[in-house]
Amino acid sequence: MKKTLLIGILLNTATFASEEGKNLHNQSCVACHVVQHNADFYTREDRRIVSLPKLGGQVSRCVSTLGLEWFPDEEKSVVDYLNNQYYKFK
C-alpha cells in the first residue's frame, strides 16, 4: 500500500514538473524558438545540443540572457520538459 502511494505521489510530482516546464517554455522560450523557427528547431540534425548537460547549460544561458529570474527548479523543469518532448537524452 505504501509503495503504491509513493509511486502515485512521484508520478503526480513528475506530471506537475512537466506541466510547469511546458508552461514556462511556452511563456518565455517560444518567442525565439518556435516563431523564428519551428518545432523542428530542437530536433534538426545539425543542432548544437547533443547531451543533457549541454541542454541544461543552454537553458541557463537563455534564462540569464533574457533576465528571466527563474529558480533552479524552474530551469530544471524546462530542461526536463524539453528533454522529454524533443531530445530524449538518457
RAQUI-V145161 format. One record per run of one state. SS is the DSSP state (h for helix, s for strand, l for the rest). FROM is the first residue (numbers start at 1). TO is the last residue. If there is no record, write none. Layout:
ss: <SS & SS>
from: <FROM & FROM>
to: <TO & TO>
This chain:
ss: <l & h & l & h & l & h & l & h & l & h & l>
from: <1 & 2 & 29 & 30 & 34 & 39 & 43 & 52 & 67 & 72 & 88>
to: <1 & 28 & 29 & 33 & 38 & 42 & 51 & 66 & 71 & 87 & 90>
